[in-house]
Amino acid sequence: MTKHRLLFVCLGNICRSPMAEGAFRRVAEEEGVLHLFEIDSAGMGDWHKGQAPDRRAQAAARKRGIDISGQSARKVESEDFDDFDLVLAMDGSNIADLMEIAPHGARHKIRRFLDYAPHVGTRDVPDPYYGGAGGFDHALDLIEEAARGLLADLTKTGKASTKKGA
């Protein structure tokens, strides 16, 4: 079976998108389908290129059993639109920026991440960078809901099985 290739995108790739990469990885692992996915994250800018995720993002994730410490920030590149099946944006600004740089034939791959969790009552994962630790916990609450919704959507479409041996 071909792997589903997912790219999570936020502004700088040190808060929301690394947490989304880690949360989706954990959800897929818990369901026994991690082997069916290639998962990465990137940012719209290169301000933090090569840096680990923000320490507050790491702490919030670690409290939930998600280790994102080994990730390294990078900028979205034009090849990403060829290399990934879905490009999952954390907010409307990221959507607009991605649409601007995506080749016309790849724009259908760009999705708003929280569209996979419509019940949370918001469409954007708020950027917690300039706030306190509580903002990272709130962002991660939304991200985990969307990660579960995304996995459910991908598995119900027959592109992945939901359990080992299924």
C-alpha positions in Angstrom: 0.0 0.0 0.0 1.3 3.5 -0.9 2.0 5.7 2.1 -0.1 8.8 2.7 2.2 11.8 2.8 1.2 14.6 5.1 2.8 18.0 5.6 1.6 20.2 8.5 2.3 24.0 8.1 2.3 27.0 10.4 4.2 30.3 10.3 7.6 29.5 11.7 7.5 25.7 12.2 8.4 25.8 15.9 5.0 25.7 17.6 1.8 24.5 15.9 3.0 22.5 13.0 5.6 20.5 15.1 2.9 19.8 17.6 0.5 18.7 14.8 3.2 16.4 13.3 3.8 14.8 16.7 0.1 14.5 17.6 -0.8 12.9 14.3 2.2 10.5 14.6 1.0 9.5 18.1 -2.7 9.0 17.0 -1.6 6.9 14.0 0.7 4.9 16.2 -2.0 4.2 18.7 -4.3 3.0 15.9 -1.5 0.8 14.6 -1.3 2.5 11.2 1.7 4.7 11.5 3.5 2.6 8.9 1.0 3.9 6.3 2.1 7.5 6.7 5.0 9.8 6.0 4.6 12.9 8.2 6.5 16.2 8.2 6.1 19.8 9.1 7.3 23.1 7.8 6.8 26.9 8.2 6.0 29.7 5.8 9.2 31.5 6.8 12.8 30.4 7.5 13.4 32.5 10.6 13.9 29.4 12.8 15.5 27.1 10.2 17.3 24.2 11.9 15.9 25.0 15.3 14.1 22.6 17.6 10.5 23.4 18.4 9.8 26.1 21.0 10.5 24.8 24.5 6.9 25.6 25.5 5.6 23.5 22.6 7.8 20.7 23.6 6.7 20.9 27.3 3.0 20.9 26.3 3.5 17.9 24.0 5.6 16.1 26.5 2.8 16.4 29.1 0.7 14.3 26.7 3.3 11.8 25.9 4.4 13.3 22.6 8.1 13.9 22.0 8.8 16.6 19.4 12.3 17.4 20.6 14.0 15.8 17.6 12.2 17.9 15.0 14.0 20.7 13.1 12.3 23.7 11.7 12.3 24.2 7.9 10.6 26.4 5.3 7.9 25.1 2.9 9.7 24.5 -0.4 8.1 24.2 -3.9 9.0 20.5 -4.0 6.7 19.9 -1.0 3.7 20.4 -3.3 4.9 17.4 -5.4 6.2 15.3 -2.4 3.0 15.5 -0.2 -0.6 14.4 -0.7 -2.0 16.9 1.8 -0.6 20.2 3.0 -2.4 21.0 6.2 -2.5 24.6 7.2 -3.0 25.8 10.8 -4.8 29.0 10.0 -6.3 31.1 7.2 -3.2 33.2 6.8 -1.2 30.0 6.2 -3.8 28.9 3.6 -3.5 32.2 1.7 0.3 32.1 1.8 0.3 28.5 0.6 -2.2 29.2 -2.2 0.1 32.0 -3.3 3.2 29.8 -3.7 1.6 26.5 -4.7 1.6 25.5 -8.4 -2.0 25.8 -9.7 -2.3 22.0 -10.1 -1.4 21.4 -6.5 -3.7 23.8 -4.7 -6.3 21.1 -4.2 -3.8 19.5 -1.7 -4.0 22.5 0.6 -6.5 22.0 3.5 -7.2 23.8 6.7 -6.3 21.4 9.5 -9.2 22.2 11.8 -11.6 21.3 9.0 -11.1 17.8 10.3 -12.5 18.8 13.7 -15.5 21.0 12.9 -17.0 20.4 16.3 -14.3 22.5 18.1 -16.0 25.7 17.0 -13.1 27.5 15.4 -11.3 27.2 12.0 -7.9 28.4 13.1 -5.4 26.9 15.5 -4.3 30.1 17.4 -0.6 30.9 17.3 0.6 30.5 20.9 4.1 31.9 20.4 3.5 35.3 22.0 1.4 34.0 24.9 1.9 31.9 27.9 2.0 28.1 28.4 -1.8 27.9 28.4 -1.9 28.9 24.8 0.2 25.9 23.9 -2.2 23.6 25.8 -5.2 25.1 24.0 -3.5 24.8 20.6 -2.7 21.2 21.4 -6.2 20.4 22.4 -7.4 21.6 19.0 -4.6 19.9 17.2 -5.3 16.5 18.8 -9.0 16.7 17.9 -8.0 17.5 14.3 -5.4 14.7 14.2 -8.0 12.2 15.2 -10.5 13.6 12.7 -7.9 13.5 9.9 -6.9 9.9 10.7 -10.6 8.9 10.8 -11.2 10.6 7.4 -8.2 9.0 5.8 -9.1 5.6 7.1 -12.8 5.7 6.2 -11.9 6.5 2.6 -10.1 3.2 2.4 -6.7 4.8 2.0 -5.5 3.2 5.3 -6.8 0.5 7.5 -7.7 1.4 11.1 -6.1 -1.3 13.1 -3.2 -3.7 12.8 -4.3 -6.8 10.9 -7.5 -5.2 9.7 
